């Protein structure tokens, strides 16, 4: 995401993960990158990471910033 993430972005990432599982791809980590992440997003991510996908594996989502990834944005 360009700027600030929302809780909806976590569910979008979860949808992509679930799509991989349906396609018989086993994801190991989902990364949500943006300029910043709110505290609400951080808290929701912890909750979602406790859930299991259709294969019985926990979701493994992490938050990163553009700066942490070495991208000069914004």
MDAnalysis code that builds the backbone (N, CA, C; Angstrom):
import MDAnalysis as mda
import numpy as np

u = mda.Universe.empty(222, n_residues=74, atom_resindex=np.repeat(np.arange(74), 3), trajectory=True)
u.add_TopologyAttr("name", ["N", "CA", "C"] * 74)
u.add_TopologyAttr("resid", np.arange(1, 75))
u.add_TopologyAttr("resname", ["UNK", "UNK", "UNK", "UNK", "UNK", "UNK", "UNK", "UNK", "UNK", "UNK", "UNK", "UNK", "UNK", "UNK", "UNK", "UNK", "UNK", "UNK", "UNK", "UNK", "UNK", "UNK", "UNK", "UNK", "UNK", "UNK", "UNK", "UNK", "UNK", "UNK", "UNK", "UNK", "UNK", "UNK", "UNK", "UNK", "UNK", "UNK", "UNK", "UNK", "UNK", "UNK", "UNK", "UNK", "UNK", "UNK", "UNK", "UNK", "UNK", "UNK", "UNK", "UNK", "UNK", "UNK", "UNK", "UNK", "UNK", "UNK", "UNK", "UNK", "UNK", "UNK", "UNK", "UNK", "UNK", "UNK", "UNK", "UNK", "UNK", "UNK", "UNK", "UNK", "UNK", "UNK"])
u.atoms.positions = np.array([
    [0.850, -1.172, 0.000],
    [0.000, 0.000, 0.000],
    [0.895, 1.235, 0.000],
    [0.414, 2.288, -0.579],
    [1.241, 3.488, -0.698],
    [1.509, 4.154, 0.641],
    [0.465, 4.505, 1.347],
    [0.640, 5.321, 2.539],
    [0.362, 4.542, 3.819],
    [-0.842, 4.640, 4.335],
    [-1.182, 4.018, 5.618],
    [-2.124, 2.837, 5.396],
    [-1.867, 1.745, 6.091],
    [-2.712, 0.565, 5.949],
    [-3.979, 0.689, 6.785],
    [-4.959, -0.123, 6.398],
    [-6.208, -0.226, 7.153],
    [-6.438, -1.698, 7.476],
    [-7.375, -1.956, 8.343],
    [-7.713, -3.337, 8.689],
    [-8.182, -4.088, 7.450],
    [-8.853, -3.415, 6.552],
    [-9.307, -4.041, 5.310],
    [-8.122, -4.618, 4.530],
    [-6.972, -3.982, 4.593],
    [-5.785, -4.469, 3.877],
    [-5.323, -5.824, 4.403],
    [-5.494, -6.046, 5.695],
    [-5.136, -7.350, 6.265],
    [-6.041, -8.434, 5.680],
    [-7.315, -8.138, 5.576],
    [-8.240, -9.127, 5.035],
    [-8.021, -9.347, 3.544],
    [-7.556, -8.338, 2.835],
    [-7.193, -8.521, 1.431],
    [-5.999, -9.468, 1.328],
    [-5.003, -9.274, 2.186],
    [-3.835, -10.155, 2.194],
    [-4.250, -11.582, 2.561],
    [-5.172, -11.715, 3.512],
    [-5.681, -13.037, 3.904],
    [-6.387, -13.705, 2.719],
    [-7.114, -12.929, 1.941],
    [-7.797, -13.461, 0.770],
    [-6.778, -13.999, -0.236],
    [-5.681, -13.289, -0.443],
    [-4.637, -13.762, -1.353],
    [-4.008, -15.050, -0.829],
    [-3.752, -15.093, 0.476],
    [-3.188, -16.303, 1.099],
    [-4.125, -17.487, 0.861],
    [-5.414, -17.277, 1.154],
    [-6.387, -18.356, 0.978],
    [-6.462, -18.802, -0.483],
    [-6.318, -17.870, -1.414],
    [-6.294, -18.216, -2.824],
    [-5.111, -19.104, -3.162],
    [-3.963, -18.809, -2.576],
    [-2.788, -19.662, -2.784],
    [-3.057, -21.070, -2.273],
    [-3.638, -21.166, -1.091],
    [-3.936, -22.474, -0.501],
    [-4.881, -23.258, -1.409],
    [-5.895, -22.594, -1.928],
    [-6.836, -23.254, -2.836],
    [-6.114, -23.760, -4.084],
    [-5.118, -22.997, -4.540],
    [-4.329, -23.388, -5.719],
    [-3.205, -24.364, -5.366],
    [-3.245, -24.891, -4.157],
    [-2.268, -25.872, -3.657],
    [-0.847, -25.310, -3.561],
    [-0.754, -24.024, -3.312],
    [0.518, -23.369, -3.001],
    [0.525, -23.167, -1.495],
    [1.618, -23.501, -0.844],
    [1.688, -23.352, 0.607],
    [2.479, -22.087, 0.936],
    [1.769, -20.993, 1.255],
    [2.486, -19.768, 1.607],
    [3.117, -19.894, 2.982],
    [4.225, -19.213, 3.164],
    [4.895, -19.248, 4.470],
    [4.876, -17.890, 5.167],
    [4.712, -16.814, 4.383],
    [4.682, -15.485, 4.989],
    [3.990, -14.523, 4.029],
    [3.175, -13.672, 4.600],
    [2.549, -12.593, 3.838],
    [3.042, -11.281, 4.399],
    [3.479, -10.390, 3.531],
    [4.058, -9.121, 3.971],
    [3.171, -7.978, 3.501],
    [2.777, -7.135, 4.445],
    [1.988, -5.951, 4.137],
    [2.919, -4.748, 4.278],
    [3.204, -4.105, 3.149],
    [4.152, -2.995, 3.122],
    [3.401, -1.697, 2.874],
    [3.754, -0.672, 3.665],
    [3.191, 0.665, 3.490],
    [4.118, 1.656, 4.181],
    [3.825, 2.928, 4.021],
    [4.624, 3.952, 4.690],
    [4.448, 3.878, 6.201],
    [3.230, 3.549, 6.652],
    [2.987, 3.416, 8.091],
    [1.808, 2.508, 8.359],
    [1.774, 1.980, 9.583],
    [0.720, 1.071, 10.024],
    [0.162, 1.581, 11.349],
    [-1.152, 1.668, 11.433],
    [-1.781, 2.142, 12.672],
    [-1.705, 1.067, 13.751],
    [-1.940, 1.480, 14.967],
    [-1.961, 0.539, 16.086],
    [-3.094, -0.470, 15.913],
    [-4.226, -0.023, 15.367],
    [-5.354, -0.929, 15.138],
    [-4.964, -2.033, 14.157],
    [-4.220, -1.684, 13.124],
    [-3.763, -2.680, 12.150],
    [-2.799, -3.652, 12.826],
    [-1.905, -3.137, 13.639],
    [-0.947, -4.005, 14.344],
    [-1.672, -4.997, 15.251],
    [-2.686, -4.518, 15.968],
    [-3.443, -5.385, 16.871],
    [-4.233, -6.441, 16.095],
    [-4.866, -6.036, 14.986],
    [-5.647, -6.980, 14.201],
    [-4.745, -8.035, 13.572],
    [-3.553, -7.637, 13.165],
    [-2.623, -8.589, 12.564],
    [-2.271, -9.695, 13.559],
    [-2.068, -9.332, 14.815],
    [-1.777, -10.342, 15.844],
    [-2.936, -11.330, 15.982],
    [-4.146, -10.819, 15.916],
    [-5.327, -11.683, 16.045],
    [-5.423, -12.624, 14.846],
    [-5.290, -12.084, 13.640],
    [-5.417, -12.901, 12.434],
    [-4.318, -13.959, 12.381],
    [-3.133, -13.640, 12.862],
    [-2.038, -14.619, 12.856],
    [-2.305, -15.812, 13.776],
    [-3.300, -15.712, 14.621],
    [-3.681, -16.849, 15.468],
    [-4.635, -17.798, 14.741],
    [-5.222, -17.336, 13.632],
    [-6.143, -18.166, 12.846],
    [-5.360, -19.159, 11.998],
    [-6.047, -20.218, 11.587],
    [-5.433, -21.232, 10.728],
    [-6.092, -21.219, 9.353],
    [-5.285, -21.526, 8.338],
    [-5.827, -21.614, 6.984],
    [-6.442, -22.998, 6.760],
    [-6.891, -23.285, 5.547],
    [-7.559, -24.558, 5.245],
    [-6.636, -25.760, 5.399],
    [-5.339, -25.535, 5.378],
    [-4.384, -26.634, 5.587],
    [-4.058, -26.845, 7.060],
    [-4.623, -26.019, 7.927],
    [-4.343, -26.127, 9.349],
    [-3.098, -25.379, 9.790],
    [-2.553, -24.549, 8.903],
    [-1.370, -23.755, 9.235],
    [-1.779, -22.353, 9.667],
    [-1.067, -21.817, 10.643],
    [-1.334, -20.447, 11.059],
    [-0.958, -19.475, 9.949],
    [-1.753, -18.412, 9.832],
    [-1.356, -17.319, 8.956],
    [-0.092, -16.706, 9.549],
    [0.750, -16.191, 8.700],
    [2.008, -15.586, 9.148],
    [2.191, -14.276, 8.385],
    [1.507, -13.248, 8.869],
    [1.587, -11.935, 8.235],
    [2.492, -11.024, 9.041],
    [3.274, -10.229, 8.341],
    [4.156, -9.257, 8.985],
    [3.936, -7.891, 8.356],
    [4.226, -6.873, 9.130],
    [4.123, -5.494, 8.659],
    [5.526, -4.955, 8.428],
    [5.705, -4.312, 7.305],
    [6.978, -3.681, 6.976],
    [6.677, -2.293, 6.429],
    [7.676, -1.423, 6.497],
    [7.534, -0.100, 5.896],
    [8.440, -0.018, 4.675],
    [8.128, 0.941, 3.825],
    [8.973, 1.149, 2.651],
    [10.408, 1.422, 3.080],
    [10.558, 2.214, 4.136],
    [11.877, 2.556, 4.632],
    [12.645, 1.294, 5.069],
    [11.970, 0.398, 5.786],
    [12.615, -0.849, 6.216],
    [13.063, -1.701, 5.019],
    [12.341, -1.557, 3.913],
    [12.659, -2.329, 2.711],
    [13.663, -1.606, 1.802],
    [14.118, -0.441, 2.252],
    [15.119, 0.297, 1.480],
    [14.550, 1.088, 0.327],
    [13.232, 1.325, 0.347],
    [12.587, 2.103, -0.708],
    [12.417, 3.521, -0.204],
    [12.887, 4.466, -0.980],
    [12.831, 5.882, -0.588],
    [11.429, 6.445, -0.841],
    [10.519, 6.057, 0.016],
    [9.137, 6.541, -0.059],
    [8.590, 6.671, 1.337],
    [7.877, 7.648, 1.681],
    [7.528, 8.821, 0.856],
    [8.668, 9.805, 0.816],
])
